[in-house]
Amino acid sequence: MKKKIIIIVLFSIIQIFSTSCSDKKKSSDFVSTDGIVTAYSGGNTEMGNKSNGIGDFVAASKAVMPAVIHIKILLKPATENTNFRQPYGTQSRSNVPAMASGSGVIISQDGYIATNNHVIENASEIKVILPDKREFSAELIGRDPNTDLALLKIKADGLPIVKLGNSDNVQIGEWVLAIGYPFSLNTTVTAGIISAKARSIGIINRPGSNNSQSNSGTTANTAIESFIQTDAAINPGNSGGALVNTAGELIGINSAIASQTGSYAGYSFAIPVNLAKKILDDLKQYGSVNRGVLGVAFPSPSDEQRYFKQQGIALGTVNGVYITNVMNNSAAAEAGLKEGDIIQSIDGTQLASSTEFSERIARHRPEDIIKLSYLRDGKIKTVSATLKKEAPTKTTSNSNKSLDQIYDKLGVSFAPLTEGQKQYFNINSGVVVTNVRMGGFFDHNGIPVGTIIAYINGKPINSSKDIDLAFLSAQRGIIQIFAIAPDGSKVIFNLSLGT
């Protein structure tokens, strides 16, 4: 039987300070409610010039190492957030302080630092240690759970910085270096090549990630995943560190690995720097992300093939992003886009996947004008669209219209679980699918009546109100649904509700 490769967001090294618990946890202690290991690690990737030899590694390392820093945080007590689960499968005792650590990249001489959201999430205190051993208290300027990025600030001037590169120039097969603080070791450099681009792994806002809470306190899931994949070794503590090309330019922020053990096993993932530039600039200017919205829905990457088969669309014939829905009064609707259109390029760049499309939209702000090329009835057409502001999620009666539209798209209705069903499936939460309408998402994807929806974006579903809130919060992004089929098998599927 083939072993299952697990996608892991590697947090930092966690230590629990307690008089009754002083032993370090082993990787075998990593657990999750759905059997998926959850820990955090991070990295950075930037691709530029081709490597001419080992000398390029030496020069790039010397240029970048002074600006990659160690981050240590004091975590809030577990009692302040009962949903927070320690990344290594250990639960903090009430009022027992815990420490975590990760990496960061200095991006301005006056002390702005880029890192991962998951490194500083739930932090009550953030410390930054520079390679020259100077230590600073850091201020959290802003964070964006939907891209797993955060911006810190320390009071210092004349700091070394990492030069920002251009992740659009990244080429598969090029050499890169990952620099960070794995296992709280001092600055560590590893080398590898770019293995893939625009990779979606379903890690942001997944069960256990605890990344679905925005700064305003409202839940949201417009997760943007278009990772650069590399085989440079990344381990716990590398989170937020630098992935650079051989010219010493930053091309990404390391965020995740694929592993069976919780440590590096050959695959690492980094946030492209071109996306990070926009997010970090927004956080600096506004304290939050000012994201432009087009207003289209499309199959999530993991469900594309299944969707096309259900629709009778021959695989390999869709060269671009297949639009399954256009939101009313959206930028896409005003530009004349329709369901069934295939968007092939954005601003002159040919699209290879929906993940690339989502990333490029996420680089824009409201009122930005984008140029789209799309295929309709065998003809190529071009249109300009003015992106709109992301509407805040509300739970008032004004949301009824949006909910009606979502349920119409899904073609499904639900009912609470009976006590007998809970006992039979040995679960404590969930709603059951009671009706599936022909032509809806559930019908297209072969999800039958009797399926139990247990979690949406990692949050347990106990009632119709829970599922309404989950759909409303994700109406402009991808939602991940953890379900139990009528035969008892467990299924995870993703649904894109637009970008």
Secondary structure, DSSP 4 states (H G I P E B T S, - for coil): -PPPPEEE-B--EEEE-BTTB-SPPPGGG---TTS----B--B-----SPP-SHHHHHHHHHHHGGGEEEEEEEEPPGGG-TT---TTS-PPPTT--EEEEEEEEE-STTSEEEE-HHHHTTEEEEEEE-TTS-EEE-EEEEEETTTTEEEEE-S-SS---PEE--GGG--TT-EEEEEE-GGG-SSEEEEEEEEEEEE--S-TT-TTT---B-TTS-B-------EEEE-S---TT-TT-EEE-TTSEEEEEEEEEEESSSS--SEEEEEEHHHHHHHHHHHHHHSS---EE--EE---GGGHHHHHHHHTPPTT---SEE--EE-TTSHHHHHT--TT-EEEEETTEEPS-HHHHHHHHHT--TT-EEEEEEEETTEEEEEEEE-EEPPPP--SGGGHHHHHHHHHHHTEEEEEPPHHHHHHHT-S--EEEEEE-TTSHHHHTT--TT-EEEEETTEE--SHHHHHHHHHHTTTSEEEEEEE-TTS-EEEEEEE---
